[in-house]
Amino acid sequence: MASEIQTLITFFGATGDLAKRMLYPAVFNLYKKGYLQKHFAVVGTARQDITTDEFREMVRHSIDADGKQDSAQVNDFLKHFSYCASDVTEASGYHDLRATIDAAEKEFDIPGNRIFYMSVAPRFFGTIAQYLKSEDLLAKQGFNRLMIEKPFGTSYETAEALQNELEAAFNDDQLYRIDHFLGKEMVLNIAPIRFGNPVLAAAWNKDFIKNVQVTLAETLGVEERAGYYDTAGALLDMIQNHAMQIVGWLAMETPKSFKDQDIRDAKNAAFSSLKIYDEAEVNRYFVRGQYGAGQSPDQKAYTQEPDVPADSKNNTYIAGELQFNMPRWEGVPFYVRSGKRMAKKTTRVDVVFKAGTLPLGAAQEPQETVLTIVVSPDEKIQMTLNAKDVSDTYSTHLIDLDWEPTAAEKAATPAPYERMIHDAMDGNGSNFADWHGVATAWKFTDAISKVYAENKAPLETYPSGSMGPKAADELLARNGDHWVFQG
Ligand SMILES: NC(=O)c1ccc[n+]([C@@H]2O[C@H](COP(=O)([O-])OP(=O)(O)OC[C@H]3O[C@@H](n4cnc5c(N)ncnc54)[C@H](OP(=O)(O)O)[C@@H]3O)[C@@H](O)[C@H]2O)c1
């Protein structure tokens, strides 16, 4: 059994979708594993006027809807939960909340150590942080940490304003900005693969790597999210946050140690050297697309979808090349792409290594090899190698080395929210989005958004069910590259 991390977690937005679907099951798993034992409490708050007993029943349903859990264990767990109705925009609500938190802390003998999880609309993040301080809800001893849902701003300007509001009440090292892709097992695998194998660590640079590719492809269309999605598009919905955070692990310098701050510093060294594009460069290095109709009648064009303006120029697909002006990556393109209604759903990383030479006069010379990390929906690690073909010559062909976790390993893998709540309890910020990286990502995408808002770049269409516009293939072909994943 793991050792206990004595903590009091307050969930804002305690009656919401995310809390019920993800957060309570995550906390329950931490309890079952022993990270939470006796000295912990969970306080939920939202405006809905329910009693603590009703709240506990709501949580019971979220962790044990089918009644298959050990009911004594569930009951013991739920005893640690209490509820306080409050409106986050009114100071008076925080007085009742403080009393509920103080009572829970006393009942379960918790030595401070407060986590405040903001599972509410982003417009409330700054307000809550400021009231937590002004209304005296912060622990006097132990730690105070703030977990912040996404999105963190909608531009650099709004993100910076939010950061300033948060920093008026908390230090930056108390802020845990969630990007749940960073909690995915195969994203967490990038560092061990890269740094745990000296052969790969030594080759992780421009001398051996030809290009790096990050693909986040969805098969679904906009569904019911047009109101939000038509203002965000693939650029802000997927590239600015998830794709760039994954790139952070791939492009980072070698950290001095695997401590939180050293990892952040190593990622920030890369983000500091990211080239921000001007209008001509946006056109040269980025492609925006929008899905048209597909083969099947239910695959409508984006502009025919419910609530999408018929003249929308929104990007449902983005592909682009990132460049890092640092010695390690001189001349190495980092390609990112993300789109809706693509041929296949996948989140994956492909690291393309340069082809070697084997001057033995063989018909087939060695080819580029690829390290692939498939993040979801499958989980896989693959590597191709050049090996001898069965023939009388030294012709080579590519062979595959494949690994995927067993069913037992998959079952034992913590879900991203479990991992992130655990890491926040443990004070480990390395799997959260650092402000410098978030700020750089916004500056980078703002430069692209500006060109698109002024309609100074072509909008390519691609058929639903394809892997995106041809222009995205040409983007790579210009460098002598191609997308490894073809759908
Ligand atoms: N759902 C997901 O899968 C998901 C995934 C990634 C990120 N997120 C992020 O997580 C956050 C929460 O999303 P959600 O889907 O759970 O939203 P939601 O279902 O709409 O829940 C919002 C919660 O906030 C509470 N709330 C609203 N106004 C309030 C106020 N003035 N004072 C106090 N509480 C208030 C609501 O309860 P009352 O109405 O009773 O007050 C409810 O508990 C958002 O930032 C979202 O972007 C969600």
The ligand as a MOL file (V3000), in Angstrom:
LIG
                    3D

  0  0  0     0  0            999 V3000
M  V30 BEGIN CTAB
M  V30 COUNTS 48 52 0 0 0
M  V30 BEGIN ATOM
M  V30 1 N -16.3620 18.0100 -18.9880 0
M  V30 2 C -15.2090 17.6730 -19.5110 0
M  V30 3 O -15.0270 16.5660 -20.0400 0
M  V30 4 C -14.0560 18.6270 -19.4950 0
M  V30 5 C -12.8630 18.2380 -20.1440 0
M  V30 6 C -11.7600 19.0920 -20.1000 0
M  V30 7 C -11.8710 20.2880 -19.4260 0
M  V30 8 N -13.0310 20.6580 -18.8160 0 CHG=1
M  V30 9 C -13.0770 21.9330 -18.0940 0
M  V30 10 O -13.5130 21.6820 -16.7670 0
M  V30 11 C -14.2810 22.7770 -16.2850 0
M  V30 12 C -15.6370 22.2640 -15.8400 0
M  V30 13 O -16.2940 21.6820 -16.9520 0
M  V30 14 P -17.6520 20.8350 -16.8020 0
M  V30 15 O -17.8470 20.1670 -18.0980 0
M  V30 16 O -17.6520 20.0120 -15.5670 0 CHG=-1
M  V30 17 O -18.7360 22.0040 -16.6660 0
M  V30 18 P -20.2360 21.8740 -16.1600 0
M  V30 19 O -20.7540 20.4950 -16.2670 0
M  V30 20 O -20.9890 22.9840 -16.8160 0
M  V30 21 O -20.1140 22.1940 -14.5960 0
M  V30 22 C -19.8590 23.4790 -14.1130 0
M  V30 23 C -19.8670 23.4620 -12.6090 0
M  V30 24 O -19.6550 24.8090 -12.1470 0
M  V30 25 C -20.6800 25.1370 -11.2160 0
M  V30 26 N -20.9370 26.5760 -11.2930 0
M  V30 27 C -21.3590 27.2840 -12.3830 0
M  V30 28 N -21.4770 28.5910 -12.0630 0
M  V30 29 C -21.1160 28.7050 -10.7620 0
M  V30 30 C -21.0430 29.7980 -9.8530 0
M  V30 31 N -21.3530 31.0610 -10.2200 0
M  V30 32 N -20.6490 29.5560 -8.5860 0
M  V30 33 C -20.3240 28.2960 -8.1930 0
M  V30 34 N -20.3600 27.2250 -9.0050 0
M  V30 35 C -20.7670 27.4320 -10.2740 0
M  V30 36 C -21.8700 24.2900 -11.6590 0
M  V30 37 O -22.7710 24.0530 -10.6260 0
M  V30 38 P -24.0320 25.0370 -10.3070 0
M  V30 39 O -24.6770 25.3720 -11.6050 0
M  V30 40 O -24.8720 24.2410 -9.3680 0
M  V30 41 O -23.4580 26.2450 -9.6410 0
M  V30 42 C -21.1560 22.9800 -11.9970 0
M  V30 43 O -20.8850 22.2600 -10.8200 0
M  V30 44 C -14.3110 23.7890 -17.4210 0
M  V30 45 O -13.2440 24.6990 -17.2550 0
M  V30 46 C -14.0470 22.9430 -18.6600 0
M  V30 47 O -13.4440 23.7090 -19.6920 0
M  V30 48 C -14.1280 19.8400 -18.8370 0
M  V30 END ATOM
M  V30 BEGIN BOND
M  V30 1 1 1 2
M  V30 2 2 2 3
M  V30 3 1 2 4
M  V30 4 1 4 5
M  V30 5 2 4 48
M  V30 6 2 5 6
M  V30 7 1 6 7
M  V30 8 2 7 8
M  V30 9 1 8 9
M  V30 10 1 8 48
M  V30 11 1 9 10
M  V30 12 1 9 46
M  V30 13 1 10 11
M  V30 14 1 11 12
M  V30 15 1 11 44
M  V30 16 1 12 13
M  V30 17 1 13 14
M  V30 18 2 14 15
M  V30 19 1 14 16
M  V30 20 1 14 17
M  V30 21 1 17 18
M  V30 22 2 18 19
M  V30 23 1 18 20
M  V30 24 1 18 21
M  V30 25 1 21 22
M  V30 26 1 22 23
M  V30 27 1 23 24
M  V30 28 1 23 42
M  V30 29 1 24 25
M  V30 30 1 25 26
M  V30 31 1 25 36
M  V30 32 1 26 27
M  V30 33 1 26 35
M  V30 34 2 27 28
M  V30 35 1 28 29
M  V30 36 1 29 30
M  V30 37 2 29 35
M  V30 38 1 30 31
M  V30 39 2 30 32
M  V30 40 1 32 33
M  V30 41 2 33 34
M  V30 42 1 34 35
M  V30 43 1 36 37
M  V30 44 1 36 42
M  V30 45 1 37 38
M  V30 46 2 38 39
M  V30 47 1 38 40
M  V30 48 1 38 41
M  V30 49 1 42 43
M  V30 50 1 44 45
M  V30 51 1 44 46
M  V30 52 1 46 47
M  V30 END BOND
M  V30 END CTAB
M  END
